[in-house]
Amino acid sequence: MAIYQEVAETLEQEIRRNLSCGDYLPSEAELAKRFSINRHTLRRAVDQLVDAGMLLRQRGKGTLVVEHSVEYNIGARARFSESLKAMGHTSCAEVIGRRVLVADERLSHSSGIPAGTPILQVDTLRSMDGRPVNLISHYLRRDAFPGLETSYEGGSLHAHIENNHGVKLLRQQALIGTTLPSQREAELLQYPRHMPLLVVKSNNVRAGTGEVLEYSVSRGRGDSFEFRIQPSITDLPTGEPTP
């Protein structure tokens, strides 16, 4: 086995034992001195762990410990619980807050729900394989789902709505961005405050009518997800091949 491979194996074991996501490796100079190797050999060892998705180089900051991300589909019918189950992961959704409010102009502009509409806000904490990875704030038209504030206690919210209210919700559009976590978000997600969250703002409509019934804001750990955009086949121009 080449020296850089031996160093990579040792680093991997030490990272798994002693470091967490968001921690930085010691400097190249420190590591090269410790292993009694030159920097070129050390970089090859670190490259191996970068390629494996365990480390991320950040210009001007150092080499960051990350976790292998999961590819998540952003499509009309994608559900968090079902998507993770299909990939062999376990998932859990815990209700961490709920309240009744009235849609103001800002929420109306973002969601398409008329201002003045009674709204049920449900906040959930989603976990994957026992690890918290996602916070979602759901803003639902209260008149469309009577009794939801007491009947929903966790699990897939959209499955609960379909099973108990006979309404299938589809994602009409999504806006994707990033933000740094607040102190509370960092604590709930067990995530460093200097690491970005992936934010997905979705408008969800009633299947068949297109009426907006839900607006959701998802804040996911940036080290846990990659998004795959899946446009509907009906959105593609006819007669033109897909890339």
C-alpha positions as CSV (number, residue, x, y, z in Angstrom):
1,M,0.0,0.0,0.0
2,A,1.3,3.5,-0.9
3,I,2.2,5.8,1.9
4,Y,-0.5,8.3,1.0
5,Q,-3.1,5.5,1.2
6,E,-1.9,4.5,4.7
7,V,-2.1,8.1,5.8
8,A,-5.6,8.4,4.3
9,E,-6.8,5.3,6.3
10,T,-5.3,6.7,9.5
11,L,-6.9,10.1,9.0
12,E,-10.3,8.5,8.2
13,Q,-10.2,6.4,11.4
14,E,-9.2,9.5,13.5
15,I,-11.9,11.6,11.9
16,R,-14.6,9.0,12.7
17,R,-13.4,8.7,16.3
18,N,-12.5,12.3,17.2
19,L,-14.1,14.8,14.8
20,S,-17.6,15.9,13.9
21,C,-19.2,17.5,11.0
22,G,-18.2,21.2,10.9
23,D,-14.7,20.6,12.5
24,Y,-11.6,21.5,10.6
25,L,-8.5,19.3,10.1
26,P,-5.2,20.6,11.4
27,S,-3.1,22.5,8.9
28,E,-1.2,20.8,6.1
29,A,2.1,21.8,7.8
30,E,1.0,20.2,11.1
31,L,-0.2,17.0,9.5
32,A,2.9,16.6,7.2
33,K,5.1,17.1,10.2
34,R,3.2,14.6,12.3
35,F,3.3,11.9,9.6
36,S,6.8,12.7,8.6
37,I,5.9,13.1,4.9
38,N,6.0,16.0,2.4
39,R,3.0,18.1,1.6
40,H,2.5,16.6,-1.8
41,T,2.0,13.1,-0.2
42,L,-0.3,14.6,2.4
43,R,-2.4,16.3,-0.2
44,R,-2.8,13.0,-2.1
45,A,-4.1,11.4,1.2
46,V,-6.5,14.3,1.8
47,D,-7.6,14.2,-1.8
48,Q,-8.7,10.6,-1.3
49,L,-11.0,11.6,1.6
50,V,-12.3,14.6,-0.4
51,D,-13.2,12.3,-3.3
52,A,-14.9,10.0,-0.8
53,G,-17.1,12.9,0.4
54,M,-15.7,12.9,3.9
55,L,-13.8,16.2,3.6
56,L,-14.3,19.5,1.8
57,R,-11.6,22.0,1.0
58,Q,-12.5,25.7,1.7
59,R,-10.3,28.3,0.3
60,G,-8.8,30.5,3.0
61,K,-10.3,28.4,5.8
62,G,-8.9,24.9,5.7
63,T,-10.3,21.4,5.2
64,L,-13.7,20.8,6.6
65,V,-15.2,17.5,7.9
66,V,-18.6,16.9,6.2
67,E,-21.0,14.0,5.9
68,H,-22.0,12.1,2.8
69,S,-25.0,13.7,1.3
70,V,-28.3,12.1,0.1
71,E,-29.7,12.9,-3.3
72,Y,-33.2,14.3,-2.8
73,N,-35.7,14.7,-5.7
74,I,-37.5,18.0,-6.1
75,G,-40.5,17.1,-8.0
76,A,-44.3,17.5,-8.0
77,R,-45.0,14.4,-5.9
78,A,-41.8,14.0,-3.9
79,R,-42.3,13.4,-0.2
80,F,-39.5,13.5,2.4
81,S,-40.5,10.2,4.1
82,E,-41.2,8.3,1.0
83,S,-38.0,9.5,-0.8
84,L,-35.7,8.5,2.1
85,K,-37.5,5.1,2.5
86,A,-36.9,4.4,-1.2
87,M,-33.2,5.0,-0.7
88,G,-33.0,2.6,2.3
89,H,-33.1,5.2,5.1
90,T,-35.4,5.5,8.0
91,S,-37.1,8.8,8.7
92,C,-39.1,10.5,11.4
93,A,-41.1,13.7,11.6
94,E,-41.7,15.3,15.0
95,V,-44.1,18.2,15.6
96,I,-42.2,20.9,17.5
97,G,-44.7,23.7,17.2
98,R,-48.1,24.8,15.8
99,R,-50.1,28.0,15.9
100,V,-53.0,29.7,14.1
101,L,-52.4,33.0,12.3
102,V,-53.8,35.1,9.5
103,A,-51.9,35.4,6.2
104,D,-50.3,38.8,5.9
105,E,-49.2,40.5,2.7
106,R,-45.7,39.0,2.9
107,L,-47.0,35.4,3.3
108,S,-49.6,36.1,0.6
109,H,-47.0,37.3,-1.8
110,S,-44.8,34.2,-1.2
111,S,-47.5,31.6,-1.2
112,G,-50.3,32.9,-3.4
113,I,-52.7,32.4,-0.5
114,P,-55.0,35.5,-0.2
115,A,-54.1,37.9,2.6
116,G,-56.5,37.6,5.5
117,T,-56.9,33.8,5.1
118,P,-56.8,31.8,8.4
119,I,-53.6,29.7,8.4
120,L,-52.4,26.8,10.5
121,Q,-48.6,26.8,10.9
122,V,-47.1,23.4,11.8
123,D,-43.3,23.2,12.4
124,T,-41.7,19.8,12.1
125,L,-38.2,18.4,12.8
126,R,-37.3,15.7,10.4
127,S,-34.7,13.0,11.2
128,M,-32.8,10.6,8.9
129,D,-31.5,7.3,10.4
130,G,-32.0,8.9,13.9
131,R,-30.1,12.1,13.0
132,P,-31.9,15.5,12.8
133,V,-31.4,16.9,9.3
134,N,-34.4,19.1,8.3
135,L,-36.7,21.7,9.8
136,I,-40.0,22.5,7.9
137,S,-42.5,25.2,8.5
138,H,-45.8,24.3,6.9
139,Y,-48.4,27.1,6.3
140,L,-51.7,25.5,5.5
141,R,-55.1,27.0,4.7
142,R,-57.0,26.2,7.9
143,D,-60.4,26.0,6.1
144,A,-59.2,23.2,3.8
145,F,-58.1,20.9,6.7
146,P,-60.5,21.2,9.6
147,G,-59.2,19.5,12.7
148,L,-55.7,19.1,11.4
149,E,-54.2,21.1,14.3
150,T,-55.2,18.2,16.7
151,S,-55.2,15.2,14.4
152,Y,-51.7,15.4,13.1
153,E,-49.1,14.2,15.6
154,G,-46.1,13.4,13.3
155,G,-45.0,11.3,10.4
156,S,-45.6,12.3,6.8
157,L,-47.9,15.3,6.8
158,H,-48.9,15.0,3.2
159,A,-49.8,11.3,3.7
160,H,-51.8,12.3,6.7
161,I,-53.7,14.9,4.8
162,E,-54.4,12.5,1.9
163,N,-55.6,9.8,4.2
164,N,-57.7,11.9,6.5
165,H,-58.9,14.8,4.3
166,G,-58.9,13.2,0.9
167,V,-56.6,15.9,-0.5
168,K,-53.5,15.1,-2.6
169,L,-51.0,18.0,-2.5
170,L,-48.6,18.5,-5.4
171,R,-45.6,20.8,-5.5
172,Q,-46.3,23.6,-8.0
173,Q,-43.0,25.4,-7.7
174,A,-40.0,25.6,-5.5
175,L,-37.4,28.3,-4.8
176,I,-34.0,27.0,-3.6
177,G,-31.5,29.1,-1.7
178,T,-29.2,29.0,1.3
179,T,-29.0,30.7,4.7
180,L,-27.0,30.4,7.9
181,P,-28.9,28.8,10.8
182,S,-30.2,30.7,13.8
183,Q,-29.0,29.6,17.3
184,R,-32.2,27.6,17.7
185,E,-32.0,26.0,14.3
186,A,-28.4,25.0,14.9
187,E,-29.3,23.5,18.3
188,L,-32.3,21.5,16.9
189,L,-30.3,20.2,13.9
190,Q,-27.1,19.7,15.9
191,Y,-25.3,21.7,13.3
192,P,-22.5,24.3,13.3
193,R,-23.7,27.9,12.9
194,H,-21.1,28.7,10.3
195,M,-22.3,26.0,8.0
196,P,-25.1,26.9,5.5
197,L,-28.6,25.4,5.4
198,L,-30.3,24.5,2.2
199,V,-33.6,26.3,2.0
200,V,-36.5,25.1,-0.2
201,K,-39.7,27.3,-0.3
202,S,-42.5,25.4,-2.0
203,N,-46.0,26.2,-3.1
204,N,-48.2,23.1,-2.9
205,V,-51.6,22.9,-4.6
206,R,-54.6,20.6,-4.6
207,A,-54.3,18.0,-7.4
208,G,-56.8,18.6,-10.1
209,T,-57.7,22.2,-9.3
210,G,-54.3,23.9,-8.8
211,E,-55.6,25.8,-5.7
212,V,-52.7,26.7,-3.4
213,L,-53.4,25.1,0.0
214,E,-49.9,25.0,1.5
215,Y,-46.7,27.0,1.5
216,S,-43.7,25.4,3.1
217,V,-40.2,26.5,4.1
218,S,-37.7,23.7,4.5
219,R,-34.3,24.3,6.1
220,G,-32.0,21.3,5.6
221,R,-28.4,20.6,6.7
222,G,-26.1,21.5,3.9
223,D,-24.0,18.5,4.5
224,S,-26.8,16.1,4.2
225,F,-28.6,16.8,0.9
226,E,-28.1,17.3,-2.8
227,F,-31.1,18.3,-4.8
228,R,-32.2,16.7,-8.1
229,I,-34.7,18.8,-10.0
230,Q,-37.3,16.7,-11.8
231,P,-39.5,18.8,-14.1
232,S,-42.8,17.3,-15.2
233,I,-42.6,15.7,-18.7
234,T,-45.6,18.0,-19.7
235,D,-43.3,21.0,-19.1
236,L,-40.9,19.9,-21.8
237,P,-41.3,21.3,-25.3
238,T,-42.9,18.8,-27.7
239,G,-40.7,17.5,-30.5
240,E,-37.5,18.4,-28.8
241,P,-35.1,15.8,-27.3
242,T,-34.3,16.1,-23.6
243,P,-30.6,16.7,-22.9
